[in-house]
Amino acid sequence: MRLFMLLLLFPVALLLNGCSQAERPRFLSPADRQLSAAEKPWPKNHFIVLAYHDVEDESADQRYLSVRSSALNDQFAWLRENGYHPVSVDEILTAKAGGKPLPEKAVLLSFDDGYSSFYRRVWPLLQAYRWHAVLAPVGSWIDTPAGQPVNFGGLMTPRDRFTTWQQIAEMSRSGLVEIGAHTWAQHEGEVSNPQGNSEPYAVNRRYDTKQQRYETGAEYRQRVNADVEKITQRITEATGKAPRVWVWPYGAAGGEALSIVRQHGYQMAMTLDDGLASVDALDNVPRLLIANNPSLESFARRVVEVQETSDMRVMHVDLDYVYDADPQQQARNLDKLIQRVADSGANTVFLQAFADPDGDGLVHELYFPNRWLPVREDLFNRVAWQIATRTSAEVYAWMPVLAFDLDKSLPRVEKIDLKTGQTRVDPQQYQRLSPYSAVARDRIREIYQDLASHAVFSGIVYHDDAVLADDEDASLDAMRAYQAAGFPASIAEIRRDPATFQRWTRFKSRTLIDFTRQLTADVRAIRGPQVKTARNIFALPILEPQSEAWFAQNLDDFLQAYDWVAPMAMPLMEKVPMPESNAWLDKLVTEVGRRPGALKKTVFELQSRDWRQPEQHGAIPAAQLASWMKQLQTSGAQSFGYYPDDFLNDSPALNDIRPVFSSTWYPLP
């Protein structure tokens, strides 16, 4: 990849203040050390949601994610004794509307699927405690006639394991039980790609293997709408109340489905993501899944630590390494990747969704169906799903922002020769579509929409091609945008006045931020509000903020705009001598750390390859990479990763980096 291209063109300052060794760990007094989330005051109008399923007196059958009755009793007692306050949906909606705020340590109890154990075991407990809970049944399972088995995801289950509409109506009348919806008949997996992966049906387009085509957007929305309409009507008939809580099957949310759910009057939508819920984000309510019949100690620890976030360990992977024209070799490549992710301790994979086999940085093909570029192979969804379901890692789709090889008639970013006034596309730079062209923006947005429609992923990583130099963009659309914003008619005139030049720099930075925000909104509208964002930033705008003029990148903007900021902590790419690399990394982390809370959402990306040595493939020794990882941690970095991972050749050597890279307690080789 052309990660190093910009830095060959722009001035680079080493900023090492004369030292060749990194500083030792800085002493931090106890008073200045960061508190864990559990030690801080409970955030206002936040609540934890516990997600239960079946409850059994004897063995806890994990096919139904059961807990034992005795364990549930102990958990309820622990919640009460430790100051947790179960609340109702009414209380949550009142707090959202500006009424009475929620108590500290508010808890919402939820029970999925509609098991009869809720009626026989849970409801009596709720009555004894005078606590509220949400019961979210799957309509078709409850509608199964007496004496007939329920098709529970292919497992034929006795009908009496599930409650009845009559029991649901009785519990609803008590005022303690809120009846939510868990779909009518879409709590199942369906084939969602040509390779045959079965994915959550409610939020993914079905792939017809006979016709070799995907469900269209219209077909998908019609299917989901019919399902939501049916479960809503049936619950309303049974209880006399329209349901207000939607519970996603498997915890998998979808943006298009969420829009339909909202249209049917639902006011809350629940996932199985980690974290604390907020009354200000009821479209995306995380829940703590209670499965495997946990011990009371384990249950208590998970509840107490619900606000804690995990440090990110990123393996940044080129999908070009997985692709092979030979399907059998490609399958072997994928197997190697999955095993390596699992063995490495990585909890996040930044996975290339575009094809760039020649490494020129211009995207000619994509790895997903789309409207505007050829598809090298419909592969991204397959690989992302395999990684997410076979390892513990989340997958972020790595995508360019502007460097798409679309119609030649579309405006490109142009640079101006300040001596002659001539403009041209810089052949030594990323070939980028102009962000000021409405047509180009629309085409790019449609590519992102197509990605979201055809793949499952946890986040988006915006590539480093979203840059504008101090002599860009001079295209006609850009000049019109500058004049509309009140700038002079020529770039030369803009540059003449330092204040105007600074304002112009900020305008361009905001243009790129705003465009990626639009892309994020497009993705979330289809994939769901849970999708996270990250964006690569070059090191120089962090170390020398005035260099924003050369990049149109600003760290403070990034920290506000994205869930994660991903500085390219790549000293050799920045022409830093190896003996000074640790000091350079220390300075980079220190500069980020000057901003309160910034290190919590910054993931530093190291280089595992020296692109200055292409003839030797430039692999950096794993021991050196591990040394850099140690330096990042010594300097205070919490999250980090590296690019690229050559999983086919064990580069970097996993046994050498895993003890430093993995965040597990015992990352032994």
C-alpha positions as CSV (number, residue, x, y, z in Angstrom):
1,M,0.0,0.0,0.0
2,R,1.1,3.6,-0.6
3,L,1.1,4.6,3.1
4,F,4.3,6.4,2.7
5,M,3.5,8.5,-0.4
6,L,2.5,11.7,1.3
7,L,5.6,11.8,3.4
8,L,7.8,11.6,0.4
9,L,6.3,14.9,-0.7
10,F,5.9,16.9,2.5
11,P,8.6,18.3,4.9
12,V,9.2,15.9,7.8
13,A,10.5,17.1,11.2
14,L,11.8,14.5,13.6
15,L,11.1,16.5,16.7
16,L,13.3,14.4,18.9
17,N,14.8,17.2,21.0
18,G,18.3,15.7,20.6
19,C,17.8,12.5,22.4
20,S,18.2,9.0,21.0
21,Q,16.6,7.1,23.8
22,A,13.0,7.1,24.9
23,E,12.2,8.5,28.3
24,R,11.6,6.0,31.1
25,P,8.0,5.6,32.4
26,R,6.9,8.8,33.9
27,F,5.8,8.7,37.6
28,L,2.2,9.5,38.2
29,S,1.0,10.2,41.7
30,P,-1.9,8.1,43.0
31,A,-4.1,11.2,43.0
32,D,-3.5,11.7,39.3
33,R,-4.0,8.1,38.2
34,Q,-7.1,7.3,36.2
35,L,-10.0,5.8,38.0
36,S,-11.8,2.8,36.7
37,A,-15.3,3.4,35.5
38,A,-16.7,1.5,38.5
39,E,-14.9,4.0,40.8
40,K,-16.5,7.0,39.2
41,P,-20.0,8.3,39.9
42,W,-22.8,6.5,38.0
43,P,-23.5,8.6,34.9
44,K,-26.8,10.3,34.9
45,N,-29.8,8.5,33.2
46,H,-27.7,5.5,32.4
47,F,-28.8,1.9,33.1
48,I,-27.5,-1.6,32.8
49,V,-29.6,-4.2,31.0
50,L,-29.3,-7.9,31.9
51,A,-30.3,-10.3,29.1
52,Y,-31.6,-13.7,30.3
53,H,-33.2,-16.5,28.4
54,D,-34.4,-19.8,30.0
55,V,-34.4,-20.6,33.7
56,E,-34.2,-24.2,34.9
57,D,-34.3,-25.9,38.4
58,E,-31.8,-28.6,37.5
59,S,-29.2,-28.5,34.7
60,A,-28.8,-25.3,32.8
61,D,-29.1,-26.3,29.2
62,Q,-26.9,-24.0,27.1
63,R,-28.8,-24.7,23.9
64,Y,-31.3,-22.4,25.5
65,L,-28.7,-20.2,27.3
66,S,-30.3,-21.3,30.6
67,V,-29.4,-20.3,34.2
68,R,-30.4,-22.3,37.2
69,S,-33.3,-21.0,39.4
70,S,-31.0,-20.9,42.4
71,A,-28.5,-18.8,40.5
72,L,-31.2,-16.4,39.5
73,N,-32.3,-16.1,43.1
74,D,-28.8,-15.3,44.2
75,Q,-28.3,-12.8,41.4
76,F,-31.5,-10.9,42.3
77,A,-30.4,-10.9,46.0
78,W,-27.0,-9.6,45.1
79,L,-28.4,-6.8,43.0
80,R,-30.7,-5.7,45.8
81,E,-27.9,-5.9,48.5
82,N,-25.5,-3.9,46.4
83,G,-27.7,-1.0,45.7
84,Y,-28.9,-1.7,42.2
85,H,-32.4,-0.5,41.3
86,P,-34.5,-2.4,38.7
87,V,-36.5,0.0,36.7
88,S,-39.4,-0.2,34.2
89,V,-39.6,0.8,30.6
90,D,-42.0,3.6,31.7
91,E,-39.4,5.0,34.0
92,I,-36.8,4.9,31.2
93,L,-39.1,6.7,28.7
94,T,-40.0,9.3,31.4
95,A,-36.3,10.1,32.0
96,K,-35.7,10.3,28.3
97,A,-38.6,12.8,28.0
98,G,-37.0,15.0,30.6
99,G,-39.0,13.8,33.6
100,K,-37.9,12.1,36.7
101,P,-34.3,10.9,36.2
102,L,-33.3,7.3,36.7
103,P,-31.8,6.2,40.1
104,E,-28.1,5.5,40.3
105,K,-27.3,1.9,39.4
106,A,-30.5,1.5,37.4
107,V,-31.1,-2.0,36.0
108,L,-33.5,-3.3,33.4
109,L,-34.2,-7.0,33.5
110,S,-34.9,-8.7,30.1
111,F,-35.8,-12.2,29.2
112,D,-35.7,-13.4,25.6
113,D,-37.6,-16.0,23.5
114,G,-40.7,-16.5,25.6
115,Y,-39.9,-19.6,27.7
116,S,-42.6,-20.9,30.1
117,S,-40.0,-20.8,32.9
118,F,-40.6,-17.0,32.9
119,Y,-44.2,-17.6,33.9
120,R,-43.4,-20.4,36.4
121,R,-40.1,-19.2,37.9
122,V,-39.3,-15.6,37.1
123,W,-42.7,-13.9,37.4
124,P,-43.2,-15.1,41.0
125,L,-39.7,-13.6,41.9
126,L,-40.7,-10.3,40.3
127,Q,-43.9,-10.3,42.3
128,A,-42.0,-10.9,45.5
129,Y,-39.4,-8.2,44.8
130,R,-42.0,-5.9,43.1
131,W,-39.5,-5.6,40.3
132,H,-40.2,-5.0,36.6
133,A,-38.9,-6.9,33.6
134,V,-39.2,-7.2,29.8
135,L,-40.3,-10.5,28.2
136,A,-39.6,-10.6,24.5
137,P,-41.2,-13.7,22.8
138,V,-40.7,-14.9,19.2
139,G,-44.3,-14.8,17.9
140,S,-44.2,-18.0,15.8
141,W,-42.8,-20.0,18.6
142,I,-45.6,-18.9,21.0
143,D,-48.2,-19.5,18.2
144,T,-47.2,-23.1,17.8
145,P,-50.3,-25.3,18.6
146,A,-50.3,-27.3,21.8
147,G,-48.8,-30.8,21.3
148,Q,-46.6,-29.7,18.3
149,P,-42.9,-29.2,18.7
150,V,-41.4,-25.7,18.2
151,N,-38.7,-25.4,15.5
152,F,-36.1,-23.7,17.6
153,G,-33.5,-22.9,15.0
154,G,-33.5,-26.4,13.7
155,L,-33.8,-28.0,17.2
156,M,-37.2,-29.5,17.6
157,T,-38.3,-28.4,21.1
158,P,-41.3,-29.5,23.2
159,R,-44.1,-27.0,23.0
160,D,-44.4,-26.7,26.8
161,R,-40.9,-25.2,27.0
162,F,-42.6,-22.0,25.8
163,T,-45.2,-19.8,27.3
164,T,-48.7,-19.2,25.8
165,W,-50.5,-16.0,24.7
166,Q,-52.9,-16.4,27.6
167,Q,-50.0,-16.4,30.1
168,I,-48.4,-13.5,28.3
169,A,-51.7,-11.6,28.7
170,E,-51.9,-12.4,32.4
171,M,-48.4,-11.2,33.1
172,S,-48.9,-8.1,31.1
173,R,-52.0,-7.2,33.2
174,S,-49.9,-7.3,36.3
175,G,-48.0,-4.2,35.4
176,L,-44.7,-5.8,36.2
177,V,-44.0,-7.4,32.8
178,E,-43.4,-5.3,29.6
179,I,-44.0,-7.5,26.6
180,G,-41.5,-6.7,23.9
181,A,-41.0,-8.2,20.4
182,H,-38.3,-10.6,19.3
183,T,-39.6,-10.9,15.7
184,W,-42.5,-13.0,14.5
185,A,-40.4,-15.7,12.6
186,Q,-37.0,-14.2,11.9
187,H,-35.0,-15.6,14.8
188,E,-33.0,-17.8,12.5
189,G,-30.0,-17.7,10.1
190,E,-30.3,-17.6,6.4
191,V,-27.7,-17.9,3.6
192,S,-26.3,-14.4,3.1
193,N,-23.4,-14.8,0.7
194,P,-22.4,-17.0,-2.3
195,Q,-20.1,-19.1,0.0
196,G,-23.2,-20.2,2.1
197,N,-22.6,-18.5,5.4
198,S,-25.8,-18.4,7.5
199,E,-26.3,-15.0,9.1
200,P,-29.0,-13.3,11.2
201,Y,-32.1,-13.2,8.9
202,A,-33.7,-10.1,10.3
203,V,-30.8,-7.8,9.4
204,N,-29.2,-9.3,6.3
205,R,-30.3,-9.8,2.7
206,R,-30.8,-13.4,1.8
207,Y,-28.7,-14.9,-1.0
208,D,-30.6,-17.2,-3.3
209,T,-28.2,-20.0,-4.2
210,K,-30.4,-21.2,-7.1
211,Q,-30.8,-17.9,-8.8
212,Q,-27.4,-16.7,-7.6
213,R,-28.6,-13.3,-6.5
214,Y,-29.2,-11.3,-3.4
215,E,-32.5,-10.2,-2.1
216,T,-33.2,-6.7,-3.4
217,G,-33.5,-3.8,-1.0
218,A,-37.2,-3.6,-1.7
219,E,-37.7,-7.4,-1.1
220,Y,-35.8,-7.2,2.1
221,R,-37.7,-4.3,3.5
222,Q,-41.0,-5.9,2.5
223,R,-40.1,-9.1,4.3
224,V,-39.0,-7.3,7.5
225,N,-42.0,-5.0,7.5
226,A,-44.4,-8.0,7.2
227,D,-42.7,-9.7,10.1
228,V,-42.7,-6.6,12.4
229,E,-46.3,-5.9,11.5
230,K,-47.4,-9.4,12.4
231,I,-45.6,-9.6,15.8
232,T,-46.8,-6.1,16.7
233,Q,-50.4,-7.0,15.9
234,R,-50.3,-10.3,17.8
235,I,-48.9,-8.8,20.9
236,T,-51.4,-5.9,20.8
237,E,-54.2,-8.4,20.4
238,A,-53.0,-10.5,23.4
239,T,-52.2,-7.7,25.8
240,G,-54.3,-4.7,24.6
241,K,-51.0,-2.7,24.5
242,A,-48.8,-1.9,21.6
243,P,-45.3,-3.2,22.2
244,R,-42.6,-0.6,22.7
245,V,-39.4,-2.7,23.0
246,W,-37.7,-4.4,20.1
247,V,-35.2,-7.1,20.9
248,W,-32.8,-8.1,18.0
249,P,-32.4,-11.8,17.4
250,Y,-28.8,-12.8,18.3
251,G,-28.3,-9.2,19.4
252,A,-27.6,-8.3,15.7
253,A,-29.0,-4.9,14.8
254,G,-29.7,-3.5,11.4
255,G,-30.3,0.1,10.3
256,E,-33.0,-0.6,7.6
257,A,-34.9,-2.9,9.9
258,L,-34.6,-0.4,12.7
259,S,-36.2,2.3,10.5
260,I,-39.1,-0.1,10.0
261,V,-39.3,-1.0,13.7
262,R,-39.6,2.7,14.5
263,Q,-42.4,3.2,12.0
264,H,-44.4,0.6,14.0
265,G,-44.1,2.6,17.2
266,Y,-41.2,0.9,19.0
267,Q,-39.2,3.2,21.3
268,M,-36.4,1.0,22.4
269,A,-34.2,-1.5,20.4
270,M,-31.9,-3.9,22.3
271,T,-28.7,-5.6,21.2
272,L,-26.2,-7.8,22.9
273,D,-23.3,-5.4,22.7
274,D,-21.2,-4.6,25.8
275,G,-21.7,-1.4,27.8
276,L,-24.0,0.8,29.8
277,A,-27.3,2.0,28.2
278,S,-28.3,5.6,28.0
279,V,-31.8,7.1,27.8
280,D,-30.4,9.3,25.0
281,A,-29.6,6.3,22.8
282,L,-32.6,4.0,23.1
283,D,-32.2,2.9,19.5
284,N,-29.0,1.1,20.5
285,V,-29.4,-0.4,24.0
286,P,-26.5,-2.7,24.9
287,R,-27.2,-5.7,27.2
288,L,-25.1,-8.0,29.3
289,L,-25.8,-11.5,28.2
290,I,-26.2,-13.9,31.2
291,A,-25.2,-17.3,29.8
292,N,-23.3,-20.4,30.9
293,N,-25.0,-20.2,34.4
294,P,-22.2,-18.0,35.8
295,S,-21.1,-18.2,39.4
296,L,-22.3,-15.4,41.6
297,E,-18.7,-14.1,41.7
298,S,-18.5,-14.1,37.9
299,F,-21.9,-12.4,37.6
300,A,-21.0,-9.7,40.1
301,R,-17.7,-9.0,38.4
302,R,-19.4,-8.6,35.0
303,V,-22.1,-6.3,36.4
304,V,-19.5,-4.1,38.2
305,E,-17.2,-3.9,35.2
306,V,-20.0,-3.3,32.6
307,Q,-18.7,0.3,32.0
308,E,-15.1,-0.8,31.4
309,T,-14.0,-0.8,27.8
310,S,-11.4,-3.1,26.4
311,D,-8.1,-1.9,25.0
312,M,-7.9,-2.5,21.3
313,R,-5.3,-4.9,19.7
314,V,-5.4,-4.5,16.0
315,M,-4.3,-6.8,13.3
316,H,-4.5,-4.8,10.0
317,V,-5.0,-7.3,7.1
318,D,-4.9,-7.0,3.3
319,L,-7.7,-9.1,1.9
320,D,-5.5,-9.3,-1.2
321,Y,-3.5,-11.8,0.7
322,V,-6.5,-14.1,1.2
323,Y,-7.8,-13.8,-2.4
324,D,-6.6,-16.5,-4.8
325,A,-7.9,-17.5,-8.2
326,D,-7.8,-21.1,-7.0
327,P,-10.8,-21.6,-4.7
328,Q,-9.0,-24.3,-2.7
329,Q,-5.9,-22.2,-2.1
330,Q,-8.1,-19.3,-1.1
331,A,-9.9,-21.5,1.4
332,R,-6.5,-22.5,2.8
333,N,-5.5,-18.9,3.0
334,L,-8.6,-18.0,4.9
335,D,-8.0,-20.9,7.4
336,K,-4.5,-19.6,8.0
337,L,-5.8,-16.1,8.7
338,I,-8.5,-17.2,11.1
339,Q,-6.1,-19.4,13.0
340,R,-3.6,-16.6,13.2
341,V,-6.2,-14.1,14.5
342,A,-7.3,-16.6,17.2
343,D,-3.7,-17.4,18.2
344,S,-2.5,-13.8,18.2
345,G,-4.8,-12.3,20.9
346,A,-6.0,-9.7,18.5
347,N,-9.5,-8.4,19.4
348,T,-9.9,-6.3,16.3
349,V,-9.2,-6.8,12.7
350,F,-9.0,-3.9,10.2
351,L,-9.9,-5.8,7.1
352,Q,-9.4,-4.5,3.6
353,A,-12.7,-4.3,1.7
354,F,-11.1,-3.0,-1.6
355,A,-8.6,-4.6,-4.0
356,D,-5.2,-3.1,-4.5
357,P,-2.9,-5.9,-5.6
358,D,-0.5,-3.6,-7.4
359,G,-0.2,-1.3,-4.4
360,D,-0.7,2.0,-6.3
361,G,-3.3,3.2,-3.8
362,L,-6.0,3.7,-6.5
363,V,-9.0,1.4,-6.1
364,H,-10.0,-0.3,-9.3
365,E,-12.0,-3.3,-7.8
366,L,-13.9,-4.1,-4.7
367,Y,-14.5,-7.2,-2.6
368,F,-18.3,-6.7,-2.4
369,P,-21.2,-6.2,-4.9
370,N,-21.6,-2.6,-5.8
371,R,-23.0,-0.2,-8.4
372,W,-19.8,1.5,-9.7
373,L,-16.7,-0.7,-9.7
374,P,-15.9,-4.3,-10.8
375,V,-16.0,-6.9,-8.1
376,R,-12.8,-8.9,-7.9
377,E,-14.7,-11.4,-5.9
378,D,-17.6,-11.2,-3.4
379,L,-15.3,-12.1,-0.6
380,F,-15.4,-9.4,2.1
381,N,-18.5,-10.6,3.8
382,R,-17.3,-14.2,3.9
383,V,-14.0,-13.4,5.5
384,A,-15.5,-10.8,7.9
385,W,-18.1,-13.3,9.1
386,Q,-15.7,-16.2,9.5
387,I,-13.3,-14.0,11.6
388,A,-16.1,-12.6,13.7
389,T,-17.7,-16.0,14.4
390,R,-14.6,-18.2,14.7
391,T,-12.5,-15.8,16.8
392,S,-13.2,-13.2,19.5
393,A,-12.2,-10.4,17.2
394,E,-14.4,-7.6,15.8
395,V,-14.0,-6.7,12.2
396,Y,-13.8,-3.1,10.8
397,A,-14.1,-2.6,7.1
398,W,-11.1,-0.7,5.8
399,M,-12.1,1.6,3.0
400,P,-10.7,4.5,1.0
401,V,-12.5,7.8,1.2
402,L,-11.6,9.4,-2.2
403,A,-9.2,7.2,-4.1
404,F,-11.7,5.3,-6.3
405,D,-11.1,4.8,-10.0
406,L,-14.5,5.9,-11.1
407,D,-15.6,7.5,-14.4
408,K,-12.8,9.7,-15.9
409,S,-15.3,12.5,-16.3
410,L,-15.7,12.9,-12.5
411,P,-13.6,15.8,-11.1
412,R,-10.3,14.8,-9.3
413,V,-8.4,16.7,-6.7
414,E,-6.1,19.1,-8.5
415,K,-3.0,20.9,-7.3
416,I,-2.1,24.4,-8.5
417,D,1.3,25.6,-9.6
418,L,1.6,28.8,-7.7
419,K,4.1,30.2,-10.2
420,T,2.1,29.6,-13.4
421,G,-1.4,29.3,-12.0
422,Q,-1.9,26.0,-13.9
423,T,-3.8,23.2,-12.3
424,R,-3.4,19.4,-12.8
425,V,-3.8,16.1,-11.0
426,D,-0.6,15.3,-9.2
427,P,0.7,12.0,-10.6
428,Q,2.8,11.4,-7.6
429,Q,-0.1,11.6,-5.2
430,Y,-3.2,9.5,-4.4
431,Q,-5.5,9.9,-7.4
432,R,-8.5,11.2,-5.5
433,L,-12.0,12.2,-6.5
434,S,-12.7,15.8,-5.4
435,P,-14.7,16.0,-2.2
436,Y,-16.3,19.1,-3.5
437,S,-18.0,17.4,-6.5
438,A,-21.6,16.5,-5.6
439,V,-21.6,13.7,-8.3
440,A,-18.4,12.2,-7.0
441,R,-19.6,12.3,-3.4
442,D,-22.9,10.6,-4.4
443,R,-21.0,7.8,-6.2
444,I,-18.8,7.2,-3.2
445,R,-21.8,7.2,-0.8
446,E,-23.4,4.6,-3.0
447,I,-20.3,2.4,-2.8
448,Y,-20.5,2.6,1.0
449,Q,-24.2,1.9,1.0
450,D,-23.5,-1.2,-1.1
451,L,-20.9,-2.4,1.4
452,A,-23.3,-2.0,4.2
453,S,-26.0,-3.9,2.3
454,H,-23.8,-6.9,1.6
455,A,-21.6,-7.4,4.6
456,V,-21.6,-7.7,8.4
457,F,-19.0,-5.7,10.3
458,S,-18.5,-3.8,13.5
459,G,-16.9,-0.7,12.2
460,I,-15.4,1.4,9.4
461,V,-11.8,2.4,9.1
462,Y,-11.3,5.5,6.9
463,H,-8.1,5.1,4.9
464,D,-5.3,7.7,4.8
465,D,-6.2,8.9,1.3
466,A,-8.5,11.6,2.8
467,V,-5.9,14.4,2.6
468,L,-5.6,17.7,0.9
469,A,-2.2,19.5,0.6
470,D,-1.6,23.2,0.9
471,D,-1.9,23.5,-2.9
472,E,-5.0,21.4,-3.2
473,D,-7.9,21.2,-4.2
474,A,-7.9,23.6,-7.2
475,S,-10.6,21.8,-9.2
476,L,-13.5,23.9,-10.5
477,D,-16.0,22.5,-7.9
478,A,-13.6,23.2,-5.1
479,M,-13.0,26.8,-6.2
480,R,-16.8,27.3,-6.3
481,A,-17.1,25.9,-2.8
482,Y,-14.3,28.3,-1.5
483,Q,-16.0,31.3,-3.0
484,A,-19.4,30.2,-1.6
485,A,-17.7,30.1,1.8
486,G,-16.4,33.6,1.4
487,F,-12.9,33.0,0.3
488,P,-11.1,35.0,-2.4
489,A,-11.4,33.9,-6.0
490,S,-7.9,32.4,-6.3
491,I,-5.7,30.1,-4.2
492,A,-2.8,32.5,-4.6
493,E,-4.9,35.2,-3.0
494,I,-6.1,32.9,-0.2
495,R,-2.5,32.0,0.6
496,R,-1.3,35.6,0.6
497,D,-3.0,36.4,3.9
498,P,-1.9,34.1,6.8
499,A,-5.3,34.4,8.6
500,T,-7.2,33.6,5.4
501,F,-4.9,30.7,4.7
502,Q,-5.4,29.2,8.2
503,R,-9.2,29.6,7.8
504,W,-9.0,27.9,4.4
505,T,-7.0,25.0,5.9
506,R,-9.6,24.5,8.6
507,F,-12.3,24.7,6.0
508,K,-10.7,21.8,4.0
509,S,-10.2,19.7,7.2
510,R,-13.8,20.1,8.1
511,T,-14.8,19.2,4.5
512,L,-13.2,15.8,4.8
513,I,-14.6,15.3,8.4
514,D,-18.1,16.2,7.2
515,F,-17.9,13.9,4.2
516,T,-16.8,10.9,6.4
517,R,-19.6,11.7,8.8
518,Q,-22.0,11.5,5.9
519,L,-20.5,8.1,4.9
520,T,-20.9,7.0,8.5
521,A,-24.6,8.0,8.5
522,D,-25.1,6.1,5.2
523,V,-23.6,3.0,6.6
524,R,-25.5,3.2,9.9
525,A,-28.7,3.8,8.1
526,I,-28.3,0.3,6.6
527,R,-26.1,-1.6,9.0
528,G,-27.2,0.0,12.3
529,P,-26.3,2.6,14.9
530,Q,-23.9,0.3,16.6
531,V,-21.3,0.6,13.8
532,K,-18.1,2.3,15.1
533,T,-15.7,4.5,13.2
534,A,-11.9,4.9,13.0
535,R,-9.8,7.1,10.8
536,N,-6.1,7.0,10.0
537,I,-4.1,10.2,10.7
538,F,-0.5,10.9,9.8
539,A,1.9,11.5,12.7
540,L,3.1,14.9,11.6
541,P,-0.3,16.8,12.2
542,I,-0.1,15.5,15.7
543,L,3.6,16.4,16.3
544,E,3.4,19.7,14.4
545,P,-0.2,21.0,14.4
546,Q,0.7,23.7,11.9
547,S,1.3,20.9,9.4
548,E,-2.5,20.6,9.1
549,A,-2.0,22.8,6.1
550,W,-0.2,19.9,4.3
551,F,-2.7,17.2,5.2
552,A,-6.1,18.8,6.1
553,Q,-5.9,16.6,9.2
554,N,-6.4,17.8,12.8
555,L,-6.1,15.6,15.9
556,D,-8.7,17.5,17.9
557,D,-11.2,17.3,15.0
558,F,-10.6,13.5,14.8
559,L,-11.1,13.0,18.5
560,Q,-14.5,14.6,18.3
561,A,-15.6,13.1,15.0
562,Y,-14.7,9.4,15.3
563,D,-15.0,6.6,17.9
564,W,-11.3,5.8,17.3
565,V,-8.4,7.8,16.0
566,A,-5.6,5.7,14.4
567,P,-2.3,7.5,14.1
568,M,0.2,5.9,11.8
569,A,2.9,5.4,14.4
570,M,5.4,4.4,11.7
571,P,8.9,5.9,12.4
572,L,10.7,4.5,9.4
573,M,8.0,5.7,7.1
574,E,8.6,9.1,8.7
575,K,12.3,8.8,8.0
576,V,13.2,8.5,11.7
577,P,16.5,6.7,12.2
578,M,16.0,3.4,14.0
579,P,18.1,4.4,17.1
580,E,15.7,7.3,17.6
581,S,12.5,5.5,16.9
582,N,11.5,4.8,20.5
583,A,12.0,8.5,21.4
584,W,9.8,9.4,18.4
585,L,7.1,7.0,19.5
586,D,7.3,8.3,23.1
587,K,6.8,11.9,21.8
588,L,3.9,10.9,19.6
589,V,2.0,9.2,22.5
590,T,2.9,12.1,24.9
591,E,1.4,14.6,22.4
592,V,-1.8,12.6,22.1
593,G,-2.0,12.2,25.9
594,R,-2.0,16.0,26.5
595,R,-5.7,15.9,25.7
596,P,-7.9,14.5,28.5
597,G,-9.3,11.1,27.6
598,A,-7.6,11.0,24.2
599,L,-5.5,7.9,24.8
600,K,-8.7,6.0,25.7
601,K,-9.9,6.3,22.1
602,T,-6.5,6.3,20.2
603,V,-5.1,3.1,18.6
604,F,-1.5,3.5,17.4
605,E,-0.7,1.6,14.2
606,L,2.9,0.5,14.0
607,Q,4.6,-0.6,10.7
608,S,5.6,-4.2,10.3
609,R,7.2,-3.5,7.0
610,D,9.8,-1.0,5.8
611,W,8.4,0.2,2.5
612,R,11.8,1.8,1.6
613,Q,13.1,-1.7,0.9
614,P,10.6,-3.2,-1.5
615,E,13.2,-5.5,-3.1
616,Q,13.6,-7.3,0.2
617,H,9.9,-7.2,1.0
618,G,11.0,-4.9,3.9
619,A,9.8,-7.1,6.7
620,I,10.8,-5.5,10.0
621,P,12.1,-8.1,12.6
622,A,9.4,-9.2,15.0
623,A,11.7,-8.4,17.9
624,Q,11.9,-4.8,16.8
625,L,8.1,-4.6,16.4
626,A,7.7,-6.1,19.9
627,S,10.2,-3.5,21.2
628,W,8.0,-0.7,19.7
629,M,4.9,-2.2,21.3
630,K,6.6,-2.1,24.7
631,Q,7.6,1.5,24.1
632,L,4.0,2.5,23.3
633,Q,2.8,0.9,26.5
634,T,5.7,2.4,28.5
635,S,4.7,5.8,27.2
636,G,1.1,5.4,28.2
637,A,-0.6,4.0,25.0
638,Q,-3.5,1.8,25.8
639,S,-4.5,0.5,22.3
640,F,-2.2,-0.4,19.4
641,G,-1.8,-2.6,16.4
642,Y,0.3,-3.0,13.3
643,Y,0.1,-3.1,9.5
644,P,0.4,-5.3,7.5
645,D,0.0,-8.8,8.9
646,D,1.4,-11.4,6.4
647,F,-0.3,-14.4,7.8
648,L,0.8,-16.6,5.0
649,N,4.4,-16.2,6.0
650,D,4.1,-15.7,9.8
651,S,5.3,-12.2,9.5
652,P,5.7,-10.8,12.0
653,A,6.6,-14.0,13.9
654,L,3.7,-14.6,16.2
655,N,5.7,-16.3,18.9
656,D,7.9,-13.1,19.2
657,I,5.1,-10.5,19.3
658,R,2.3,-12.3,21.1
659,P,3.6,-11.8,24.6
660,V,3.6,-8.1,24.1
661,F,0.7,-7.8,21.6
662,S,-1.9,-9.8,23.4
663,S,-3.9,-8.2,26.1
664,T,-4.7,-11.6,27.8
665,W,-3.2,-12.4,31.2
666,Y,-1.0,-15.3,29.9
667,P,-0.2,-14.8,26.2
668,L,2.2,-17.6,26.1
669,P,3.7,-18.8,22.8
